[in-house]
Amino acid sequence: MLNIDEALGIETGGEICRLLDQWAPEFEGQLRASELARPVSEAGLEILAPCAPLRRNVFCVGKNYREHALEFERSGFDSSSPDGSRNSSSDELPVIFTKATTSVIGPGQAICAHRSLTKALDYEAELAVVIGLGGRGISKESAYEHVFGYTILNDITARDLQQGHKQWFMGKSLDTFCPIGPWVVTAGETDASSLRIRSWVNDEPRQDANTGELIFDIPTLISTISAGITLLPGDVIATGTPSGVGLGFDPPRFLKPGDVVTVEIEGLGRLTNPVVGQK
């Protein structure tokens, strides 16, 4: 069992992968935060990304809410399939891509607009799953036994790079393009199958949905990814974003320096990051 000092290390960011490696042999998938540590005040603490540094790329899922799949297809930025229809029905496979580890930042840290590279900077509010017990060939029935907890992830995207490169890695992986936090809520504390997820830009509501609307649910995603890839303790799976992103407006409403983006998921807190011209 993790001791108090180790648990505080998770709350303030930094070493979750190492801690989960040590703890994995005893992992049972139903740990509650109250079993980890006493509550601590945030006063005087700098809250870092709870899952950094990651040992490898973040696993991400594209077009996993039907309304977002439709707005993406209508936007003209979707180069992932000829007719934009992928992930439109439950009998297809999920779109899986990754974000580089160097894109991860924590709450309050600045998102760099990279104005020399993109003029179409967008936000994507997402529920992220943190793996506790690794494995390969994980069944849907046992998937939740491998979940350590959940956090908030903002899948910042350069839409023009995403479109121009004909795949998503470059447009998703620029430095600062993966805000995560403010903390990890352990699996025993919440039912991630039905959580309200919202986003704001400069306090203006943009996204408002529920994780129950996922086309491919969490067990399906874990089972699909682990079918031939060994999941490791500390791996992060971002489950996809609902409609209401910047490209969905007419005309598009992309991020610019000076904007502030906030993502909130019921029971998991609020993740807020400013956008700056350079960092």
N, C-alpha and C positions, 0 to 999 in steps of 0.2 A: 504493500500500500504506500502511496506517496505521502511524504511527511509535509508539515506545514510550510517549511521553507521552499520545498519543491513546488508545492501548489501555488505559492505566491509568485514563483518564477513563471508559471503559466499565466497568471493574471496580468503580470506586467510585461509579458512578451518574451520571446527569445528561444527557449530550449525545449519546446514540446516534443520534437522528434526524439531527442535523446532521452527524455523522461519516459516517453511511451515505449521506447526500446527496452528500458530497464523494467518497466511495469508489465509489458505484454504477456509474459508467462502467467500472470495472475488475472489478466483482463477478463471480465465477465459481461461487459456491454451494458450494464445497468447502473454504473456509478452515478452518484448524486453529488452535487457540489458541496453539500453539507458534510459529506464524508471526507472531503479533501482538506478543508482548512476553515479557520474562523474568518468572518467577514473583515475586510480592511477598508479604510477610507481611501478614496481616490485623491484626496488633497495632497499635493506635493509629489504625486506620482506622474511620470510620463508613461502613458499607456502605449505600448508598442504593438505591432502586429503580433497576434498571439501565436501564429504559426511560422514565424520567421526565425532563423533562415530555414527554408524548405530544402530537403535533400534532392528534390527533382521538380519538374514542371507541375503546375496545377492542372488537374484534369478538368475539362470544361465541357458543357453540353450546349449545343446550338439549337435554337428554334424548338424549345421544349414547352412553350405555352402556345396554344393555337392562335390566339389573337396576335401575338408577337410574330409568329411565323407568317401570318397574312400581311402585317404591316411591313415586314422585312421584304417580302416578295413584291409588294406594291411600290416600295421605295426606289427600286432600280439598283440598289447596292448589293443585291444577293447574287453572287456568282457561284454559289455552292451547288446549284442544280439548275438545269435549263429552264424549268418552269416554276421554280421556287416552291415546289410542293412537298419537298422532303420534310419529314416529321409531321405531316398533316393528318396522319391516321396512326392508330395504335399498332397496325400490323407491319410497320417499317422499323428499321433500326435507328437508334439515336445517332445524331451527329456528334462525334467526339473530337475535340481539339485540345491544345494545351496553351498555357501562358508561361513564359519564362519566369524562373524564380527571381530574377533581378527586377521584375516589374512590381514586386510586393512592397507596399508601404503600410503604415499603421494609421489609426485614427488621428485626425488633425494635421497629418503631414500633407504636403502640397503635391497635387497632380500637375505635372509639367505639360503644357499645351503643345509643345514641340511644333511651334508654328512654321518652322522651316520644312517640316515633313508632312503636316496634315492641316487641312482646313475643314475637316469634318469630324471633330472630336465628340464622342458620344458617351453616355453613361448606361449602365445596365445593373439594376438591383438584383441580387441573387442570394439564395440560401446556399451556404456551403457546408458540406459534410466533412468532418475530420475523422479519418480512420484510426481506430485504436488497436485492433487486432488484425494483423496482416493475413494474407492468404491468397491462394489462387483457386479458381473453380468454385467460388462462393455461390451457394444457391440463393434464390430469392427468399426462401423460407428462413435462412439463417443470417441474412444480410445485416439486420439490425444488431446482431451480436458482435459485429465487427466495427460498430460506430462508437467512437469515443464521445463525440459531441457535435455541436453545430455553431456556426458563426455567420457573420454577414460578409459578403464580398461584392465589390463594385467592379464589374468587368468593363473597365474603360476601353474604348475602341476607336481607332482611327478608321472611319468608314471608307475613306478613299483608298487607304493602303489595303484594307481588307478586300475591297473590290479589285484594285489594280493587280494585286499579287495572285488573284484567283484561288487563294486559300487564306486562312485566318491568322496564322501564327504572327506574321509581321505586324498586322494591324492591331493585334491584341497584346503584344509583348514589349512595347517600348517601356523604358524605365518609368516607374511610378504608375503604370497602368493597371495595378491590381491592389487597391486599398482593401484591407481585411481587418475585421475587428468589430467592436472594441475588445471582445473577449470570446472565449469558447464556453458555451453553456453545455454541460454534460448531458448525455443522452437521457438519463433518468429524470431530468428536470423538465422535459418538454416533449410534446407530440409533434414532430416535424411534419407530419402528413397533412396538417391543417393549421397554417400560420398566416396571418395577414402580412403582406409584404408591400411596402410603399417607398416612393422616392420623391424628393423635392429638388428643384434647382432655384436657389435664391428664395427659399420658402414658398415657391409656387408648386403645388402638387403636380406630379407628372405620372407616376405609376401607382396602381392600387389593385392588388390581386390577392390570391390565396394559394399557398403551396399545394393545396388539394387539386389545383387545376393543371398540375404537371402532366404532360402527355406520357412521359416515362417516369415512374415514381422512383424513390430512392432505392428500394430493393432491386428494381430492374437495372438501374444504372450500375450499382455495385456488382451485380451478377454479370452484366455485359462486359464491363471493363476488366473484371478479374477472370473472365473465362480463359484468357491466355496471357494476361499480365499479372504478375504477383503484386498485389497491393501491399504497401509497407506502412507501419505505424507512423502517423503524422501526415500521410498523404491527404490532400484536399481535393474534393470533388465539388465543383460549382455546378449547380443543377439547372441553370438557365434563367432567363429573364422574362417577365411579362411585358405586355404591350405598354406603350407610353414613352418609349425612348425618343430621342431627338429626331431620328430619321423618319419617325412616323407622322410628324407634323407636315403641313403644307403651307408655307415652305418649311424645310427642316429647321429645327431649333437646336443647333449644335452648341457645345460648351465653348467658352472663351475665357481668357484671363480675367480674373476678378469675380467669376462665378463661384458659388459654394454649392456643393452637392451633398445631400443627406439621404441615406438609406436607413429605413427602419424595418425590422422584422419583429413581430409580436413575440415578446418574451426573450428576445436576444439583444435588445438595446438599439442604439442609433450610431451609425457610422457617418461622420461628417468630414469632408475634405475640401479645401479651397483649390481653385485652379489658378496657376501662375504661368506667366509667359516663358520663363526659363527657371531652371533649378540647378 
